[in-house]
Every structure is written in C-alpha cells, then in structure tokens.
Amino acid sequence: MNRKFVFIIFGTVLLATSLFFLRFKIWRTTDLEGGQYDLENITKPIFSSSTTTETEKGENTAKLPLYKGRDPQEFKPDPNVVNSFTDQQKTQLSDDIKKYGEMVSSQPEYASAWLQVGLLKQVIGDYIGTRDAWEYVALTRPKEQVAFKNLADLYWRYLLDNAKAEYNFKKAISLKPEDISTYIDFAEFYGLSGKNELALSILKQGLAANPESLDLIKAIASFYDRQKDYQQALDWWQKALEKYPDDDGISQMIEEIKEKMSK
C-alpha cells in the first residue's frame, strides 16, 4: 500500500471520529430512496466500461472501470439524519462532498478521495451514495482491505443486506487477517443474526491467525458467558490471565464468573 493511500485512510478514520458525534443517535434506516435493491443491480451494473488513466502512484493503467453510480458531488441528506445538524455543519458537509466529488470526477483513480466521498455521504444518511463510492474503491483496489471492511458495516447496519455484508466481511478478512476488529465485528454480525456457532467459529479463526490477541480471547470468553456456559467462559478468562497476569480486569471477570457458577 503506498504512503499516500495509508495517510488518507488514517485521515478518513479521524474524520469519522469527529463527525460521529453529529450523528450518534442515527444507527440505521430502512427508508432509503429507491426502495430495495436486488443483488443483480448492486453487483453488476453500477460500474461498467473503461478508461485509460493513471494510478495514485503515477503509473499508467489501462481499462480503469468507469464509475456509473450516483453523482459523487451530489448532496442528498436524509432529513431524519441531519435534523440535529446546524446550518454551518450542513454547509461544511456539502462543501466537502463537492470538493472530494470534484476530485474523483476529474481523477477517478484517486481511491482515497472516493473513501472520503463515501464517508461524508454516510454521515448525511445517503447510504446509496456511500455504497456506490466504496464499491468503486473495492472494484478498482481489489487487494486493499479498507473498502471491503467499510462495505461490510454499511450493508449490515444501514442497507440491511446480510448476504452482501457477509461477503464483504469474508473478503476483508482474507485481505488482512491480522485486523482483529474485523473478526470481532463479523462475530457480532453473526451473533445478532442468531448464528452463534458461526460467531464463535469466526472468533476462533481470528485467534488462530492472531494467537497473541487479548481482544479475541476476551471476545471468546464473553461469548461463552453470554451463552451461560460458565465453565468455558472461566477457562477462556484463565487463558487470558495466563498471558496477561497483571491485568486486574481479567482477574475481576474470573471472580464474576466463579460467582455465577456458585449460584
């Protein structure tokens, strides 16, 4: 991954953090303009044709797919999402969308700007615009994890398309198996869908790839605790304590599990 791409991705994360507080009450919406989208129309016709351009590294590349999604400069907020925003915040978001939209319109190879377009449209509740931008990054940067991880969350929490969410979670893990948070999010996705065995399988898959991850060990222990399998929960918390004996939080969890087992 080149340095510019890494830097902009980091900027995207910072922007997401700062804008989150503008919209923390808005988690998902089912009232999307355009209604339901079938898988055929999502996966195939959004992008087609091709053009010759340059990558962010300045290298010539042939047959870069032509973007055919929603206008990246379009400011199309969901009133239910932005009703708590000030006029100044709305203006700033509109200006930013136009700025990054102009960038990608003139330089469609600029993947990091597409990520920004998608993020900004997500903030205003334009989840279809977000989808189109991030799908284009996934299409043009198929070896980069970030767009697939973003899409997994988008399809899960906002577009309510579990099949697409599952596909993108799997793709994100295959591209970056050391990303602990993807396993944990994927397990939560399965757990909330009532697929507990798959949730546990994903956590153990993540631990196999990252055996020193305390977060994954804790997640597995917490999984068993929620299932009221307290012996397994205790075993996993003790495994965590063996690796991190000075962690008082782990010791406290072990005592809580023991108390549950004594009842």
Secondary structure as GFF3:
##gff-version 3
##sequence-region A 1 263
A	DSSP	alpha_helix	3	20	.	.	.	ID=ss1
A	DSSP	alpha_helix	39	43	.	.	.	ID=ss2
A	DSSP	beta_strand	47	54	.	.	.	ID=ss3
A	DSSP	beta_strand	60	67	.	.	.	ID=ss4
A	DSSP	alpha_helix	79	82	.	.	.	ID=ss5
A	DSSP	alpha_helix	87	106	.	.	.	ID=ss6
A	DSSP	alpha_helix	111	123	.	.	.	ID=ss7
A	DSSP	alpha_helix	127	140	.	.	.	ID=ss8
A	DSSP	alpha_helix	146	157	.	.	.	ID=ss9
A	DSSP	alpha_helix	162	175	.	.	.	ID=ss10
A	DSSP	alpha_helix	180	192	.	.	.	ID=ss11
A	DSSP	alpha_helix	196	209	.	.	.	ID=ss12
A	DSSP	alpha_helix	214	226	.	.	.	ID=ss13
A	DSSP	alpha_helix	230	243	.	.	.	ID=ss14
A	DSSP	alpha_helix	248	262	.	.	.	ID=ss15
###
